[in-house]
Amino acid sequence: MTARPKMLFYVQHLLGIGHLMRAGTLSRALEARGFEVTLVSGGTHVPGFHHGATRFVQLPPTRATDKFFKVLVDEHDKIIDEAWKSDRTARLLAIEEEVRPDIVLIELYPFGRRQMRFEIEPLIEAAHARPTPRPLVVSSVRDILVEPGKPERIDEMVDRVRRFFDLVLIHGDPEFISFEETFPRMGEIADVTGYTGYVADQALPCEVDGPGTGEVIISTGGGAVSDDMLQAAIDSRTLSPLADAPWRVLIGHNLPEDDFNAYRASAPAGITVERSRPDFPRLIANCRLSISQGGYNTVMEVLAARARAVCIPYAGGLESEQTLRCDLLARKGAIEVVGPGNVTGPSVAAAIARALDRPDDISVPVDMSGAQKSGDLLMSALERHRQA
């Protein structure tokens, strides 16, 4: 290939920000690999988000009102209706027409984001309607799926992969956990799947006296579902071996301003409370210990930095993936976990003590080259697609 292949990368975050953050990491790696990426986001604005794409397009945003993802609202907190859906679909299709991509990369669908099929499937159909060679249509999915509420949803997933997709990129390591563990019908789509390894930016070197040096960093991702872990982490300080260290609490922008201000106003001496920062990887590289939820991106950043870590996985609604991933990593000796039902100050303090007792040379038990391998797999798949 001579010209840079054009990619339209669609991502929709509804509650947390992990899907968007991983899309940003992938976009930066794909640009470095030689793609021209147009990243299209349908979620709410995330201050400080670094996309790294050639072009970033923000659609009229929508978000879920709670952890069950059943009700979606617009930027004015009005429930989205058919007119809103039609308008957003038209905007997305106009972007596809303008870009004329060589690859359409869709994050999570059809393994999730069923609520957004009103616009995702027209986008896929537009790609399939292009003249030969039409765009390569690819799904980008994390390592672990949440079990669907209805068994027939798995039938839909298999059907749509077979009908719509040329390739499924699984951002995980089968030696750590195979996709089949949470998607038992993997055998029916195995011929169009490829494991990339876990997606993470290259770890930053530790800086002496840099930001975060010697600190305990408490992070909440998007912050929308973090109250229990935040309070338990704050309560653990006086009980832990790190009571005299400086503690920094980073709260995502999805936590309402009134709630954020309440945390900041009530923080004990020695604890700084602020909104999430774009230099989070630097803070983790320099920190004494990380306390976080078990989201994919944060866990990978912690592993890449080889930081001592306590994870308090989110398990609300139907969510199970954070607990499963964290438990597996704990068995490998990479992190300490405070499980659901035991999220208290004393239990977090005990986990901190265990983390501090670990050897200095913390191992990384998974393949962390997913960002780079994704670009290689996509470039090879596009070559084959054009030659077919």
C-alpha positions as CSV (number, residue, x, y, z in Angstrom):
1,M,0.0,0.0,0.0
2,T,1.2,3.5,-0.8
3,A,-1.4,5.9,0.5
4,R,-2.3,5.7,4.2
5,P,-5.4,3.5,4.6
6,K,-8.4,5.4,5.9
7,M,-10.1,4.1,9.0
8,L,-13.5,5.2,10.5
9,F,-13.4,4.1,14.2
10,Y,-16.8,4.3,16.0
11,V,-16.9,4.2,19.8
12,Q,-19.8,4.7,22.2
13,H,-19.3,5.0,26.0
14,L,-22.5,5.1,28.0
15,L,-21.5,5.1,31.7
16,G,-17.8,4.8,32.3
17,I,-15.1,6.2,30.0
18,G,-13.0,3.0,29.5
19,H,-14.3,2.3,26.0
20,L,-13.3,5.8,24.8
21,M,-9.9,5.7,26.6
22,R,-9.0,2.3,25.0
23,A,-10.2,3.7,21.6
24,G,-7.8,6.6,22.1
25,T,-4.9,4.3,22.9
26,L,-5.7,2.3,19.8
27,S,-6.0,5.4,17.6
28,R,-2.6,6.6,18.6
29,A,-1.1,3.2,17.8
30,L,-2.9,2.9,14.5
31,E,-1.8,6.3,13.4
32,A,1.8,5.3,14.2
33,R,1.3,2.1,12.2
34,G,0.3,4.1,9.1
35,F,-3.5,4.5,9.2
36,E,-5.4,7.7,8.8
37,V,-7.9,7.5,11.6
38,T,-11.2,9.3,12.0
39,L,-12.4,8.6,15.5
40,V,-16.1,9.1,16.0
41,S,-17.4,9.2,19.6
42,G,-21.1,9.1,20.6
43,G,-20.6,9.5,24.3
44,T,-20.3,12.5,26.6
45,H,-17.3,14.9,26.4
46,V,-14.3,13.7,28.5
47,P,-12.0,16.7,29.5
48,G,-8.4,16.0,28.8
49,F,-9.1,13.1,26.5
50,H,-6.1,12.6,24.1
51,H,-7.4,10.8,21.0
52,G,-4.3,11.0,18.8
53,A,-6.4,10.4,15.7
54,T,-6.0,12.4,12.5
55,R,-9.6,13.6,13.0
56,F,-11.9,13.4,16.0
57,V,-15.7,13.8,15.5
58,Q,-18.1,14.2,18.4
59,L,-21.6,13.1,17.7
60,P,-24.5,14.6,19.7
61,P,-23.8,12.7,23.0
62,T,-25.8,10.2,24.8
63,R,-25.3,8.4,28.1
64,A,-27.1,5.8,30.3
65,T,-28.9,7.0,33.4
66,D,-27.9,4.1,35.5
67,K,-25.9,0.9,35.7
68,F,-28.5,-1.2,33.8
69,F,-28.1,0.8,30.6
70,K,-31.8,0.7,29.8
71,V,-32.6,4.4,29.6
72,L,-30.5,6.7,27.3
73,V,-30.6,10.5,27.5
74,D,-29.1,13.3,25.5
75,E,-26.8,16.1,26.6
76,H,-29.8,17.9,28.1
77,D,-30.9,14.8,30.1
78,K,-33.9,14.3,27.8
79,I,-34.7,10.7,26.9
80,I,-33.6,10.1,23.3
81,D,-36.5,9.6,20.8
82,E,-36.8,8.4,17.2
83,A,-36.2,11.9,15.8
84,W,-32.9,12.1,17.8
85,K,-31.9,8.6,16.6
86,S,-32.7,9.5,12.9
87,D,-30.6,12.7,13.2
88,R,-27.6,11.0,14.7
89,T,-27.8,8.1,12.2
90,A,-27.8,10.7,9.3
91,R,-24.8,12.4,10.8
92,L,-22.8,9.2,11.2
93,L,-23.6,8.1,7.6
94,A,-22.5,11.6,6.3
95,I,-19.2,11.0,8.0
96,E,-18.8,7.6,6.3
97,E,-19.6,9.2,3.0
98,E,-17.1,11.9,3.5
99,V,-14.3,9.7,4.8
100,R,-14.9,6.8,2.4
101,P,-12.9,4.5,4.7
102,D,-10.9,1.4,3.8
103,I,-11.7,0.0,7.2
104,V,-14.7,0.5,9.5
105,L,-13.7,-0.4,13.0
106,I,-16.6,-0.7,15.5
107,E,-15.9,-0.9,19.2
108,L,-17.8,-3.7,21.2
109,Y,-20.7,-4.3,18.7
110,P,-22.1,-6.9,18.2
111,F,-21.0,-8.1,21.7
112,G,-22.5,-5.1,23.3
113,R,-24.0,-1.7,22.5
114,R,-27.2,-3.3,21.3
115,Q,-28.9,0.0,22.2
116,M,-27.0,1.7,19.4
117,R,-27.8,-0.8,16.6
118,F,-30.2,1.9,15.2
119,E,-27.1,3.6,13.8
120,I,-24.4,0.9,13.8
121,E,-26.2,-1.4,11.4
122,P,-26.9,1.4,8.9
123,L,-23.2,2.3,9.1
124,I,-22.2,-1.3,8.4
125,E,-24.8,-1.6,5.5
126,A,-23.3,1.6,4.0
127,A,-19.9,0.0,4.1
128,H,-21.1,-3.2,2.5
129,A,-22.8,-1.2,-0.3
130,R,-19.6,0.4,-1.4
131,P,-18.0,-0.7,-4.7
132,T,-15.5,-3.5,-4.7
133,P,-13.2,-3.5,-2.8
134,R,-15.7,-2.4,-0.1
135,P,-14.3,-1.4,3.3
136,L,-13.1,-4.1,5.7
137,V,-15.6,-4.2,8.6
138,V,-14.0,-5.1,11.9
139,S,-15.2,-5.4,15.5
140,S,-13.0,-4.4,18.4
141,V,-13.8,-6.2,21.7
142,R,-12.2,-6.5,25.1
143,D,-11.1,-9.7,26.7
144,I,-14.1,-10.5,28.9
145,L,-17.8,-10.1,28.1
146,V,-20.6,-9.5,30.5
147,E,-23.1,-12.3,30.4
148,P,-26.2,-11.2,28.5
149,G,-29.5,-11.0,30.3
150,K,-31.2,-13.2,27.7
151,P,-29.7,-16.3,26.1
152,E,-31.0,-15.3,22.6
153,R,-28.6,-12.4,22.7
154,I,-25.8,-14.8,22.0
155,D,-27.6,-16.0,18.9
156,E,-27.8,-12.4,17.8
157,M,-24.0,-11.9,18.4
158,V,-23.1,-14.9,16.3
159,D,-25.5,-14.0,13.5
160,R,-24.2,-10.5,13.2
161,V,-20.6,-11.5,13.2
162,R,-21.2,-14.0,10.4
163,R,-23.4,-11.5,8.5
164,F,-21.6,-8.2,8.9
165,F,-18.0,-8.6,10.0
166,D,-14.8,-9.6,8.3
167,L,-12.6,-9.7,11.4
168,V,-13.0,-9.5,15.2
169,L,-10.1,-8.2,17.2
170,I,-10.0,-9.6,20.7
171,H,-8.0,-7.3,23.0
172,G,-6.8,-10.0,25.3
173,D,-4.4,-12.9,25.8
174,P,-5.7,-16.4,25.5
175,E,-3.0,-17.7,27.7
176,F,-4.4,-15.5,30.5
177,I,-8.2,-15.9,29.7
178,S,-9.6,-17.1,26.5
179,F,-12.6,-15.3,25.0
180,E,-14.5,-18.6,25.1
181,E,-14.6,-18.4,28.9
182,T,-17.3,-15.7,28.6
183,F,-18.4,-16.3,25.0
184,P,-19.0,-20.1,24.9
185,R,-19.8,-20.1,21.1
186,M,-16.4,-18.8,20.2
187,G,-16.0,-21.9,17.9
188,E,-18.6,-20.5,15.6
189,I,-16.7,-17.3,14.8
190,A,-13.1,-18.5,15.5
191,D,-12.2,-18.3,11.8
192,V,-12.7,-14.5,11.8
193,T,-11.1,-13.7,15.1
194,G,-7.6,-12.7,16.2
195,Y,-6.1,-12.0,19.6
196,T,-4.1,-8.8,19.9
197,G,-2.9,-9.0,23.5
198,Y,-3.9,-6.3,26.0
199,V,-4.1,-2.7,24.8
200,A,-2.0,-0.2,26.8
201,D,0.3,2.7,26.1
202,Q,4.0,2.1,26.7
203,A,4.8,2.7,30.4
204,L,6.5,5.9,31.4
205,P,9.7,5.6,33.4
206,C,9.6,6.5,37.1
207,E,10.7,10.0,37.8
208,V,12.5,11.0,41.0
209,D,10.5,13.9,42.5
210,G,8.0,13.8,39.6
211,P,4.2,14.2,40.1
212,G,2.8,11.5,42.2
213,T,6.2,10.5,43.7
214,G,5.6,8.6,47.0
215,E,1.8,9.1,46.8
216,V,-1.1,6.7,47.1
217,I,-3.2,7.3,44.0
218,I,-6.9,6.6,44.3
219,S,-8.7,6.7,40.9
220,T,-12.3,6.2,39.9
221,G,-12.3,6.1,36.1
222,G,-15.3,8.0,34.9
223,G,-16.5,8.3,38.5
224,A,-20.2,7.6,37.9
225,V,-20.3,4.4,40.0
226,S,-17.5,4.9,42.5
227,D,-19.1,5.9,45.8
228,D,-18.5,2.7,47.7
229,M,-14.9,2.2,46.7
230,L,-14.1,5.9,47.2
231,Q,-15.3,6.0,50.7
232,A,-13.7,2.7,51.7
233,A,-10.4,3.8,50.2
234,I,-10.5,7.1,52.1
235,D,-11.5,5.3,55.3
236,S,-8.6,2.9,54.9
237,R,-5.9,5.6,55.2
238,T,-5.6,5.8,59.0
239,L,-5.7,2.0,59.3
240,S,-3.0,1.3,56.6
241,P,0.8,1.2,56.7
242,L,0.8,4.2,54.4
243,A,-1.1,6.5,56.8
244,D,1.7,9.1,56.7
245,A,2.1,9.1,52.9
246,P,0.4,11.8,50.8
247,W,-2.8,10.5,49.3
248,R,-4.4,11.8,46.0
249,V,-8.0,11.0,45.0
250,L,-8.8,11.4,41.3
251,I,-12.5,11.5,40.5
252,G,-13.9,11.3,37.0
253,H,-16.0,14.0,35.4
254,N,-19.1,11.7,35.4
255,L,-19.5,12.3,39.1
256,P,-21.9,15.3,39.6
257,E,-20.2,18.5,40.7
258,D,-22.1,18.7,44.0
259,D,-20.9,15.2,44.9
260,F,-17.3,16.0,43.9
261,N,-17.3,19.2,46.0
262,A,-18.7,17.2,49.0
263,Y,-15.7,14.7,48.7
264,R,-13.3,17.6,48.4
265,A,-14.7,19.5,51.3
266,S,-14.8,16.5,53.7
267,A,-11.3,15.1,52.8
268,P,-9.1,14.6,55.8
269,A,-5.8,16.3,56.1
270,G,-3.2,14.6,53.9
271,I,-5.7,13.7,51.2
272,T,-5.9,15.8,48.0
273,V,-9.2,15.4,46.0
274,E,-9.2,16.6,42.4
275,R,-10.8,15.7,39.1
276,S,-9.1,13.1,36.8
277,R,-5.9,14.3,35.2
278,P,-4.5,13.7,31.7
279,D,-1.1,12.9,33.3
280,F,-2.5,9.8,35.1
281,P,0.0,7.5,33.6
282,R,2.8,9.6,35.0
283,L,1.2,9.6,38.5
284,I,1.0,5.8,38.3
285,A,4.6,5.5,37.2
286,N,5.8,7.5,40.2
287,C,3.3,6.4,42.9
288,R,3.9,4.3,46.0
289,L,0.6,2.5,45.5
290,S,-2.5,2.5,43.3
291,I,-6.0,2.0,44.5
292,S,-8.6,1.7,41.7
293,Q,-11.6,0.0,40.3
294,G,-10.8,-2.9,38.1
295,G,-11.5,-1.4,34.7
296,Y,-9.5,-2.7,31.7
297,N,-7.6,0.5,31.0
298,T,-6.6,1.4,34.6
299,V,-5.5,-2.2,35.3
300,M,-3.4,-2.3,32.2
301,E,-1.7,1.0,33.0
302,V,-1.0,-0.3,36.5
303,L,0.5,-3.5,35.1
304,A,2.6,-1.6,32.5
305,A,4.0,0.6,35.3
306,R,4.6,-2.4,37.5
307,A,3.0,-0.4,40.3
308,R,1.8,-2.0,43.6
309,A,-1.9,-2.0,43.3
310,V,-5.2,-2.7,45.1
311,C,-8.2,-3.1,42.9
312,I,-11.8,-2.8,44.1
313,P,-13.7,-4.1,41.0
314,Y,-17.1,-2.6,40.2
315,A,-19.8,-5.3,40.3
316,G,-23.1,-3.3,40.0
317,G,-25.9,-4.1,37.7
318,L,-25.0,-7.0,35.4
319,E,-21.3,-6.3,35.5
320,S,-18.9,-9.2,36.2
321,E,-15.9,-8.6,34.0
322,Q,-13.9,-6.4,36.4
323,T,-14.2,-9.0,39.2
324,L,-13.2,-11.9,36.9
325,R,-10.1,-10.1,35.5
326,C,-9.0,-8.8,38.9
327,D,-9.3,-12.2,40.5
328,L,-7.3,-13.8,37.8
329,L,-4.5,-11.2,38.2
330,A,-4.5,-11.6,41.9
331,R,-4.0,-15.4,41.5
332,K,-1.0,-14.5,39.3
333,G,0.4,-12.3,42.1
334,A,0.1,-9.1,40.1
335,I,-2.4,-7.2,42.3
336,E,-4.4,-7.3,45.5
337,V,-8.2,-7.4,45.3
338,V,-11.0,-6.3,47.6
339,G,-14.0,-8.2,46.5
340,P,-17.7,-7.2,46.3
341,G,-19.5,-7.4,49.6
342,N,-16.3,-6.6,51.5
343,V,-15.6,-3.0,50.5
344,T,-14.8,-1.4,53.8
345,G,-11.9,0.7,55.2
346,P,-10.4,-2.2,57.2
347,S,-10.5,-4.6,54.2
348,V,-8.8,-2.0,51.9
349,A,-6.2,-1.3,54.6
350,A,-5.4,-5.1,54.8
351,A,-5.1,-5.3,51.0
352,I,-2.7,-2.3,51.1
353,A,-0.5,-4.2,53.7
354,R,-0.5,-7.3,51.5
355,A,0.5,-5.2,48.4
356,L,3.4,-3.7,50.3
357,D,4.6,-7.1,51.3
358,R,5.0,-8.2,47.7
359,P,8.4,-8.4,46.1
360,D,9.7,-5.3,44.3
361,D,9.9,-7.1,41.0
362,I,6.2,-7.2,40.1
363,S,5.6,-9.5,37.1
364,V,3.3,-8.8,34.3
365,P,1.4,-12.1,33.6
366,V,-0.2,-11.0,30.3
367,D,0.8,-10.0,26.7
368,M,0.7,-6.2,26.7
369,S,1.4,-5.5,23.0
370,G,-2.2,-5.2,22.0
371,A,-2.0,-1.7,20.6
372,Q,0.8,-2.5,18.2
373,K,-0.5,-5.9,17.2
374,S,-3.9,-4.5,16.4
375,G,-2.3,-2.3,13.7
376,D,-0.3,-5.3,12.3
377,L,-3.4,-7.5,12.2
378,L,-5.5,-4.8,10.5
379,M,-2.9,-4.0,7.9
380,S,-2.5,-7.7,7.0
381,A,-6.3,-8.2,6.9
382,L,-6.7,-5.2,4.6
383,E,-4.1,-6.5,2.2
384,R,-5.8,-9.9,2.0
385,H,-9.2,-8.2,1.6
386,R,-8.0,-6.1,-1.3
387,Q,-6.4,-9.1,-3.0
388,A,-9.4,-11.4,-2.6
